[in-house]
Amino acid sequence: MPVEHRLLGLDRRTFPFGVFVVAVFLLFAVVVPRVDAAITWDDPVAAGDELALSSTVVVAPPTGWNIEAGYRTDGSGAASQSGEATVTGAGVVADLVPDSFDGTPAQLLAQIEKVTTATDDPTFRVDGAPTTTTTDSGEVGVLQPYSSVRGDGVIAAFVIDGTGVEVTASGPPAQMRAAAPQIDEMIASIRATDSRGDS
């Protein structure tokens, strides 16, 4: 008489494989995301840290803020990688986005505002007229405060050696007011790596 391997119409010999698949699924779908969410990301900016936005443009985020994304330089302005950066601190999020651009800072700012209103935040509204801002190394850009349902913010735009740099800092109104000096210092720190004789 043959051995019966079925239970409720299922072959009992496949149960261990099924249990294994379910366990792996639960591990990656439930356990790993919960562990990841429970671990706080902590990468504070140390005094003197600079982030490479491109191969020739760097910025110094506020000391003590947290680096969520970005590539540190080696201290001389050089970095093995460069690209977008995000730093957070004092209830404010600052995004720095580099890209090739051959227009003026004012044209870049107008493009940022148009794209933001159309795709990212339809409640985005600029406050007042843009103003000229100059970094510590002499780079000239434009600055524009804005507001939306997400909070207050400021956008700065620079064009440095063919690289457009967009800086967006946003947060609740009180936090933005408190962090304004640090945001201004960060914007003022943007420089080309050869602006002080660096290679």
C-alpha positions as CSV (number, residue, x, y, z in Angstrom):
1,M,0.0,0.0,0.0
2,P,1.6,3.3,-1.0
3,V,2.3,6.0,1.6
4,E,-0.1,8.9,1.5
5,H,1.8,12.2,1.2
6,R,-1.1,14.5,0.9
7,L,-2.8,16.7,3.5
8,L,-5.8,18.7,2.4
9,G,-4.8,18.1,-1.2
10,L,-1.2,19.3,-0.7
11,D,1.9,17.2,-0.9
12,R,3.3,17.2,2.6
13,R,6.8,16.8,1.2
14,T,6.7,20.4,-0.1
15,F,5.8,21.9,3.3
16,P,9.4,22.6,4.4
17,F,10.1,24.5,1.2
18,G,6.9,26.5,1.5
19,V,7.7,27.4,5.2
20,F,11.2,28.5,4.1
21,V,9.8,30.7,1.4
22,V,7.3,32.3,3.8
23,A,10.0,32.9,6.4
24,V,12.3,34.6,3.9
25,F,9.5,36.7,2.7
26,L,8.6,37.8,6.2
27,L,12.3,38.5,7.0
28,F,12.7,40.9,4.0
29,A,9.2,42.4,4.0
30,V,8.6,42.9,7.7
31,V,11.7,42.4,9.9
32,V,14.4,44.2,7.9
33,P,12.3,47.3,7.2
34,R,11.5,47.6,10.9
35,V,15.1,47.2,12.0
36,D,16.1,49.8,9.4
37,A,13.5,52.2,10.6
38,A,14.5,51.8,14.2
39,I,18.2,52.7,13.5
40,T,18.7,56.4,13.4
41,W,21.0,57.8,10.7
42,D,23.7,59.8,12.4
43,D,26.5,61.4,10.4
44,P,27.1,64.8,11.9
45,V,29.0,67.5,10.1
46,A,32.4,68.2,11.7
47,A,34.1,71.5,11.7
48,G,35.9,71.9,8.3
49,D,33.8,69.3,6.5
50,E,33.0,70.1,2.9
51,L,30.7,68.2,0.5
52,A,31.6,67.8,-3.2
53,L,28.6,68.9,-5.3
54,S,30.6,68.5,-8.5
55,S,34.2,67.9,-9.4
56,T,34.8,71.6,-9.1
57,V,32.2,72.9,-6.6
58,V,32.1,72.3,-2.9
59,V,30.0,73.5,0.1
60,A,30.5,73.6,3.9
61,P,27.3,72.5,5.7
62,P,26.6,73.9,9.2
63,T,28.7,72.1,11.9
64,G,26.6,69.7,13.9
65,W,23.9,69.2,11.2
66,N,23.4,65.7,9.9
67,I,24.5,64.5,6.4
68,E,21.7,62.5,4.9
69,A,23.3,62.3,1.5
70,G,26.5,63.6,-0.1
71,Y,30.2,63.1,-0.5
72,R,32.8,64.6,1.8
73,T,36.0,66.0,0.3
74,D,39.4,65.1,1.5
75,G,40.0,68.6,3.0
76,S,41.6,70.1,-0.1
77,G,38.4,70.2,-2.1
78,A,39.0,66.9,-3.8
79,A,36.6,64.0,-3.7
80,S,36.4,60.6,-5.3
81,Q,32.6,61.1,-5.9
82,S,30.3,64.1,-6.1
83,G,26.7,64.9,-6.5
84,E,23.5,65.9,-4.8
85,A,23.6,66.5,-1.0
86,T,21.0,66.7,1.7
87,V,21.7,68.0,5.2
88,T,19.3,68.4,8.1
89,G,19.5,70.3,11.4
90,A,17.5,72.6,13.7
91,G,14.3,71.3,12.1
92,V,15.4,72.3,8.6
93,V,16.1,70.2,5.5
94,A,18.6,71.6,3.0
95,D,18.9,70.1,-0.5
96,L,21.8,71.0,-2.7
97,V,21.4,69.9,-6.4
98,P,24.2,70.4,-9.0
99,D,23.6,70.1,-12.7
100,S,25.0,71.4,-15.9
101,F,23.6,74.8,-16.8
102,D,24.7,77.5,-19.3
103,G,22.4,80.3,-18.3
104,T,22.5,82.9,-15.6
105,P,21.6,82.4,-11.9
106,A,18.4,84.3,-12.4
107,Q,17.4,82.0,-15.3
108,L,18.2,79.0,-13.2
109,L,16.1,80.3,-10.3
110,A,13.1,81.0,-12.7
111,Q,13.5,77.4,-14.0
112,I,13.5,76.0,-10.5
113,E,10.4,77.9,-9.5
114,K,8.5,76.8,-12.6
115,V,9.4,73.2,-12.2
116,T,8.6,73.2,-8.5
117,T,5.2,74.8,-9.0
118,A,4.3,72.4,-11.8
119,T,5.5,69.1,-10.5
120,D,6.6,69.1,-6.9
121,D,4.4,71.4,-4.9
122,P,1.5,73.3,-6.5
123,T,1.1,75.4,-3.3
124,F,4.7,76.8,-3.8
125,R,4.6,80.6,-3.8
126,V,7.6,83.0,-3.9
127,D,7.7,85.8,-1.4
128,G,8.9,89.2,-2.7
129,A,11.5,89.8,-5.4
130,P,14.8,87.8,-5.7
131,T,17.9,89.4,-4.3
132,T,21.5,89.1,-5.3
133,T,23.8,87.1,-3.0
134,T,27.5,86.7,-3.1
135,T,29.5,83.8,-1.5
136,D,32.7,84.3,0.5
137,S,34.7,83.3,-2.6
138,G,33.0,85.9,-4.8
139,E,30.5,83.7,-6.6
140,V,27.3,85.7,-7.4
141,G,23.9,84.1,-7.3
142,V,20.3,84.9,-6.5
143,L,18.2,84.2,-3.5
144,Q,14.4,83.9,-3.2
145,P,12.3,83.2,-0.1
146,Y,9.1,81.1,-0.6
147,S,6.2,79.6,1.3
148,S,4.0,76.6,0.8
149,V,1.7,74.3,2.9
150,R,4.9,72.4,3.7
151,G,6.4,75.4,5.4
152,D,8.7,78.3,4.7
153,G,11.9,78.1,2.7
154,V,14.5,79.8,0.7
155,I,16.1,78.9,-2.7
156,A,19.5,80.0,-3.9
157,A,20.8,79.6,-7.4
158,F,24.4,79.8,-8.7
159,V,26.1,79.0,-12.0
160,I,29.7,78.2,-11.4
161,D,31.9,77.2,-14.4
162,G,28.9,75.7,-16.3
163,T,27.5,74.0,-13.2
164,G,24.1,75.2,-11.9
165,V,23.8,74.8,-8.1
166,E,20.3,74.9,-6.5
167,V,20.1,75.2,-2.8
168,T,16.7,74.7,-1.2
169,A,16.3,75.0,2.6
170,S,12.8,74.5,4.1
171,G,11.1,73.9,7.4
172,P,8.5,75.3,9.8
173,P,8.6,79.1,10.0
174,A,10.0,79.3,13.5
175,Q,12.8,76.8,12.8
176,M,13.6,78.6,9.5
177,R,14.0,81.9,11.4
178,A,16.2,80.3,14.0
179,A,18.4,78.5,11.4
180,A,18.7,81.5,9.0
181,P,22.2,82.5,10.1
182,Q,23.5,78.9,9.6
183,I,21.7,78.6,6.2
184,D,23.3,81.9,5.1
185,E,26.7,80.7,6.1
186,M,26.2,77.5,4.2
187,I,25.2,79.3,1.1
188,A,28.1,81.7,1.5
189,S,30.5,78.8,1.7
190,I,29.8,77.5,-1.9
191,R,32.9,77.8,-3.9
192,A,34.8,76.5,-6.9
193,T,37.7,74.4,-5.7
194,D,40.2,76.5,-7.6
195,S,38.9,79.7,-6.0
196,R,41.6,79.6,-3.3
197,G,44.3,78.0,-5.5
198,D,43.0,74.5,-5.0
199,S,43.4,72.0,-7.9
